Structures are given as structure tokens and as C-alpha cells.
Amino acid sequence: MAKKKCIIHSNCQGEALRDILFLSAEFKNSYDVQIYTNYIREKIPPKALSECSLFLYQKLSSKWGDLASEKLIPQLPEQAKHIAFPSMLFTFYWPTWERDIDFAYPDSLLESLLKRELSEWEILHIYLKSDIRKMLDLDAIVEKAEKWERFKESETPIKYVDRMYENFRSYKIFNTFNHPGKDIMVYTASRILEILGIEQPSGRSLKTMPDPFPDFEMPIHPQIGEYWGLDFCSEETLYNVYGSKMTFKEYAALYIKCRKLGIDDFISFLRVVADSQKKKIATD
């Protein structure tokens, strides 16, 4: 029997979702999956939509034009199923993240310090040693973040916000502000399978599956760790940064250096540093 067509219209979380859904033998045997990335405005061919049996999507508003969910869903066959799943964002670990800064993994506090006539050492010293709670209204920041996530949750049957906030102190639930960890992604896939009435993956397959976003663990400011009482976050904590292990201080120093050098591609900069460190270790 020919497999049915499934389209996932989403950000980078769509690939992780597909991989977990495929751990269900029933889903994998039932669907061929095509992923179309929303944030790069990848077009979905009309033919693909007309043949789609299952449309999994992160809702896009009317400002996205032809890619808006309200424009795409009517193009599906009448019998097609469509399920919205959340575009999950978690900034409690990274309250200095700023959406409007055109830089990978932007930090609003570092950006404000970079605008002053300070050396790299001075910026790093102020950033690490000043009381961050006096420089940021953390309560207001997290309140705004939670309000936005609950709004997004209201537009999907996947109720994930309470799960995030109940567990984020116990273990690191996101690797970056937009890369959920294994627990949240498995929960999302599980709810979709439940809605479809499809068997869940085996416990063994879920236990042995790798982290969905292993390449980069965004380091957490130690003072934010203290603010939340995080046992897994300190000045000595080592994070995986594209294959190199580094502390928050080392990561922050690279952010500052990258900006001072006028380099816009922070991800490539971090990869080059990581590769250099790995080569050095190999030759020592």
C-alpha cells in the first residue's frame, strides 16, 4: 500500500519532530514526510498540498502572506487532517536574548556594553561581575515570555507550557532558546500521535534516541543559574559548543571578540574556534 503524504511546515523543530514520529512503526509505515522550512519562506508546491493527507504546522499569521496558515489549509484535500504544533521558545535561561538583534544567539546586555568605548576585558568583567539583577528586570522579562508562550499554546492542541515551567529547574529542558531538549520534543510528538490514534514509540526507542539538537548548548550566565536555583549551571559548567567544551566565560569572551572583529556570522566563528581547539588537543 502506498504511503500517505505528510507535510511538516515549521522552523528547525520540524526535523526533530519528524525523527521522533518515525520512532512509531505505525507512523513510519503510514506516511512519507516532506518538511518545508517556514522562517526561510520556503514555498510549498500546490501539488504537494493537493496530495497531502496530514499537515503538521506551526501557525503563521496573515503577515506571512501566501505562507500564512489560513492560506495553506484551504488548499488541502477535504479529508486531510491538520494539526498545529507550537513554535516553542524558552528564554528563562537566557533573559538577555533579544529578537530584534540581527546576530545569532544575540545578547542584549553584551550588545549595550559593546556600544561603549570599552576593551574586551572591561566588557567581559562588567558582564560577569556586575549584579545582572540590577541591570535587568528579570521578573518582567520572564512574565512577558510566559504570556507569549501561553498565547501560542492557545492556538494548538499541544499544551506544553506547564510542562516546561514545572521542569526547567530540575534539568536543562532547552539547549538554546529555540531548540527544545528531548523531553519536550518527545512530548510534542506523543501528543500528535495520540490525536491521530497512532501507536506510540516503544519506551526503549525513546530512551536510546539522541538529543534532537546536540551540536550546540547555549551557555547560561551563572547569575541566571543562581536566580533560578539551577544545580546544572555554574561558573565551571562545560557546554558543548560545536564539538568544543567551554565555560560560560569562555563563550562570552568569544561573543565579544567576534563582535569586535566585525564578524556577523557568529555560528561559523564558533565552529572555527571549536575546530581549532580540537586540532590542538589532537596534536598535544
VEXDREN-2710 file (C-alpha; in Angstrom, 1 decimal):
% VEXDREN-2710
k/r/px/py/pz
1/MET/0.0/0.0/0.0
2/ALA/1.3/3.5/-0.9
3/LYS/2.2/5.7/1.9
4/LYS/0.2/8.8/2.6
5/LYS/1.8/12.2/2.3
6/CYS/2.6/14.3/5.4
7/ILE/3.8/17.8/5.2
8/ILE/5.6/19.5/8.2
9/HIS/5.6/23.3/7.8
10/SER/7.8/24.6/10.6
11/ASN/11.1/26.0/11.8
12/CYS/14.1/23.8/12.7
13/GLN/11.9/21.9/15.3
14/GLY/10.2/20.2/12.4
15/GLU/13.1/17.9/11.7
16/ALA/13.3/16.8/15.3
17/LEU/9.6/16.2/15.3
18/ARG/9.8/14.0/12.2
19/ASP/12.6/11.9/13.6
20/ILE/10.6/11.2/16.8
21/LEU/7.4/10.4/14.9
22/PHE/9.3/7.9/12.8
23/LEU/10.1/6.0/16.0
24/SER/6.5/4.9/15.8
25/ALA/6.5/2.0/13.4
26/GLU/2.9/2.7/12.6
27/PHE/3.5/6.3/11.6
28/LYS/6.7/5.4/9.7
29/ASN/4.8/2.7/7.7
30/SER/1.9/5.1/7.0
31/TYR/3.5/8.4/6.0
32/ASP/6.1/9.9/3.7
33/VAL/7.1/13.2/5.2
34/GLN/8.2/16.4/3.5
35/ILE/9.5/19.3/5.5
36/TYR/9.1/22.9/4.4
37/THR/11.0/25.5/6.5
38/ASN/8.8/28.4/7.3
39/TYR/11.4/31.0/8.5
40/ILE/13.3/31.0/5.2
41/ARG/9.9/31.3/3.4
42/GLU/10.3/28.0/1.6
43/LYS/7.3/27.7/-0.8
44/ILE/5.1/24.6/-0.7
45/PRO/4.2/23.5/-4.2
46/PRO/0.4/23.5/-4.8
47/LYS/0.7/19.8/-6.0
48/ALA/2.2/18.8/-2.6
49/LEU/-0.6/20.5/-0.8
50/SER/-3.2/18.9/-3.0
51/GLU/-1.8/15.4/-2.3
52/CYS/-1.3/16.0/1.5
53/SER/-3.1/13.7/3.9
54/LEU/-1.6/15.1/7.1
55/PHE/-0.5/18.7/7.6
56/LEU/1.6/19.4/10.7
57/TYR/2.3/23.1/11.1
58/GLN/3.4/25.9/13.3
59/LYS/0.8/28.6/12.8
60/LEU/1.8/31.6/10.8
61/SER/-0.3/34.8/10.8
62/SER/-1.6/36.7/7.9
63/LYS/1.6/38.8/7.7
64/TRP/3.3/35.8/6.1
65/GLY/1.2/36.3/3.0
66/ASP/0.9/33.1/0.9
67/LEU/2.6/31.1/3.6
68/ALA/0.1/32.1/6.3
69/SER/-1.6/29.0/7.7
70/GLU/-5.0/30.4/6.9
71/LYS/-4.0/30.4/3.2
72/LEU/-2.4/27.0/3.1
73/ILE/-5.0/24.9/5.0
74/PRO/-7.8/25.6/2.4
75/GLN/-5.6/24.1/-0.3
76/LEU/-5.5/20.7/1.4
77/PRO/-7.9/17.9/0.3
78/GLU/-11.2/18.0/2.2
79/GLN/-10.3/14.7/4.0
80/ALA/-6.8/15.8/5.1
81/LYS/-6.0/16.2/8.7
82/HIS/-4.2/19.3/10.0
83/ILE/-2.7/19.7/13.4
84/ALA/-1.0/22.8/14.7
85/PHE/2.0/22.3/17.0
86/PRO/3.8/25.0/18.9
87/SER/6.8/27.0/17.8
88/MET/8.4/26.7/21.2
89/LEU/10.6/29.4/22.7
90/PHE/12.2/29.4/26.2
91/THR/14.1/32.4/27.4
92/PHE/14.1/31.8/31.2
93/TYR/17.7/30.6/30.9
94/TRP/18.7/33.4/28.5
95/PRO/16.7/36.5/29.5
96/THR/19.2/38.8/27.6
97/TRP/18.2/37.2/24.3
98/GLU/16.7/39.9/22.0
99/ARG/14.7/39.0/19.0
100/ASP/15.4/42.2/17.1
101/ILE/19.2/42.0/17.1
102/ASP/20.5/40.6/13.8
103/PHE/23.0/38.2/15.2
104/ALA/23.0/34.5/16.0
105/TYR/22.3/34.0/19.7
106/PRO/22.0/37.7/20.5
107/ASP/22.6/39.1/24.0
108/SER/21.1/42.5/24.6
109/LEU/23.3/43.2/27.7
110/LEU/26.5/42.4/25.8
111/GLU/25.3/44.5/22.9
112/SER/24.7/47.5/25.1
113/LEU/28.2/47.2/26.6
114/LEU/29.8/46.8/23.1
115/LYS/28.4/50.3/22.2
116/ARG/30.6/51.8/24.9
117/GLU/34.2/52.6/24.5
118/LEU/35.4/49.6/26.5
119/SER/38.1/47.0/25.9
120/GLU/37.2/43.3/25.5
121/TRP/38.4/42.7/29.1
122/GLU/36.4/45.5/30.5
123/ILE/33.2/44.3/28.8
124/LEU/33.7/40.8/30.0
125/HIS/34.5/41.9/33.5
126/ILE/31.3/44.1/33.8
127/TYR/29.2/41.4/32.2
128/LEU/30.3/38.7/34.6
129/LYS/30.8/40.6/37.8
130/SER/28.1/43.2/37.9
131/ASP/24.8/42.2/39.5
132/ILE/22.7/41.3/36.5
133/ARG/19.5/41.6/38.5
134/LYS/20.2/45.3/38.8
135/MET/20.7/45.6/35.1
136/LEU/17.7/43.7/34.0
137/ASP/14.1/43.5/35.3
138/LEU/14.1/39.7/35.3
139/ASP/10.6/39.3/36.7
140/ALA/9.2/41.5/33.9
141/ILE/11.2/39.7/31.2
142/VAL/10.0/36.2/32.2
143/GLU/6.4/37.4/32.8
144/LYS/6.4/38.7/29.2
145/ALA/7.9/35.5/27.9
146/GLU/5.4/33.3/29.6
147/LYS/2.5/35.4/28.4
148/TRP/3.7/35.0/24.8
149/GLU/4.1/31.2/25.1
150/ARG/0.7/30.8/26.6
151/PHE/-0.8/32.7/23.7
152/LYS/0.9/30.4/21.2
153/GLU/-0.2/27.4/23.2
154/SER/-3.8/28.6/22.9
155/GLU/-3.6/28.1/19.2
156/THR/-2.5/24.5/19.3
157/PRO/-3.8/21.3/21.0
158/ILE/-0.3/20.7/22.3
159/LYS/-0.4/22.0/25.8
160/TYR/3.3/22.3/26.7
161/VAL/3.9/25.4/28.8
162/ASP/3.1/24.0/32.2
163/ARG/5.4/21.0/31.4
164/MET/8.3/23.5/30.6
165/TYR/7.8/25.5/33.7
166/GLU/7.4/22.6/36.0
167/ASN/10.7/21.0/34.9
168/PHE/13.1/23.7/33.9
169/ARG/14.8/23.9/37.3
170/SER/15.3/20.1/37.5
171/TYR/17.2/19.6/34.2
172/LYS/18.1/21.7/31.2
173/ILE/14.9/21.5/29.1
174/PHE/16.2/23.6/26.1
175/ASN/19.7/23.6/24.5
176/THR/19.1/27.1/23.1
177/PHE/16.2/29.5/23.4
178/ASN/14.6/27.8/20.3
179/HIS/16.0/24.3/20.5
180/PRO/13.9/22.1/22.9
181/GLY/15.5/19.2/24.5
182/LYS/14.5/15.6/24.2
183/ASP/11.7/15.7/26.8
184/ILE/9.7/18.5/25.2
185/MET/10.1/17.2/21.7
186/VAL/9.0/13.7/22.7
187/TYR/6.0/15.1/24.5
188/THR/5.0/17.1/21.4
189/ALA/5.3/14.1/19.1
190/SER/3.5/11.9/21.6
191/ARG/0.5/14.2/21.7
192/ILE/0.3/14.3/17.9
193/LEU/0.3/10.5/17.7
194/GLU/-2.3/10.4/20.4
195/ILE/-4.5/12.8/18.4
196/LEU/-4.1/10.7/15.3
197/GLY/-4.8/7.5/17.1
198/ILE/-1.4/6.0/16.1
199/GLU/0.7/3.8/18.3
200/GLN/3.4/5.5/20.4
201/PRO/7.1/4.7/20.0
202/SER/8.5/2.0/22.3
203/GLY/10.0/3.0/25.6
204/ARG/13.3/1.5/24.6
205/SER/13.5/3.6/21.3
206/LEU/12.7/6.8/23.2
207/LYS/15.3/6.0/25.9
208/THR/18.0/5.4/23.4
209/MET/17.2/8.2/21.0
210/PRO/19.9/11.0/20.9
211/ASP/19.3/14.6/21.8
212/PRO/17.5/16.3/19.0
213/PHE/19.8/19.3/18.9
214/PRO/23.2/18.1/20.0
215/ASP/25.6/20.5/18.2
216/PHE/25.2/23.5/20.5
217/GLU/24.4/24.0/24.1
218/MET/23.9/27.7/24.7
219/PRO/25.8/28.6/27.9
220/ILE/23.8/30.0/30.8
221/HIS/25.0/33.1/32.7
222/PRO/26.0/31.8/36.2
223/GLN/24.0/34.6/37.9
224/ILE/20.9/33.4/36.0
225/GLY/21.6/29.9/37.3
226/GLU/21.7/31.4/40.8
227/TYR/18.5/33.3/40.2
228/TRP/16.6/30.1/39.3
229/GLY/18.5/27.8/41.6
230/LEU/19.8/25.6/38.8
231/ASP/22.0/22.8/40.0
232/PHE/23.3/22.2/36.5
233/CYS/24.7/25.7/35.9
234/SER/27.8/27.3/37.5
235/GLU/30.9/29.1/36.5
236/GLU/32.7/25.8/36.0
237/THR/29.9/24.1/33.9
238/LEU/31.2/23.0/30.5
239/TYR/28.9/23.3/27.5
240/ASN/29.1/21.6/24.1
241/VAL/29.8/24.4/21.6
242/TYR/30.0/22.7/18.2
243/GLY/32.3/19.9/19.5
244/SER/34.4/22.0/21.9
245/LYS/33.8/22.2/25.6
246/MET/33.8/25.7/27.1
247/THR/32.6/27.6/30.2
248/PHE/30.2/30.5/30.0
249/LYS/33.1/32.9/30.5
250/GLU/34.9/31.5/27.5
251/TYR/31.8/31.6/25.4
252/ALA/31.1/35.2/26.4
253/ALA/34.7/36.2/25.5
254/LEU/34.2/34.7/22.0
255/TYR/31.0/36.6/21.6
256/ILE/32.8/39.9/22.4
257/LYS/35.8/39.1/20.2
258/CYS/33.5/38.2/17.3
259/ARG/31.6/41.5/17.5
260/LYS/34.8/43.5/18.0
261/LEU/36.3/41.9/14.8
262/GLY/33.1/42.9/12.9
263/ILE/32.2/39.3/12.1
264/ASP/28.5/38.8/11.5
265/ASP/28.4/35.0/11.3
266/PHE/28.8/34.0/14.9
267/ILE/28.0/30.4/14.3
268/SER/30.8/30.0/11.7
269/PHE/33.1/31.8/14.1
270/LEU/32.3/29.4/16.9
271/ARG/32.8/26.4/14.6
272/VAL/36.2/27.7/13.5
273/VAL/37.3/28.1/17.2
274/ALA/35.9/24.7/18.1
275/ASP/37.8/23.0/15.2
276/SER/41.0/24.8/16.1
277/GLN/40.7/23.6/19.7
278/LYS/40.0/20.0/18.7
279/LYS/43.1/20.1/16.4
280/LYS/45.2/21.5/19.2
281/ILE/44.1/18.7/21.6
282/ALA/44.8/16.1/18.9
283/THR/48.3/17.3/18.4
284/ASP/49.2/17.8/22.1
END
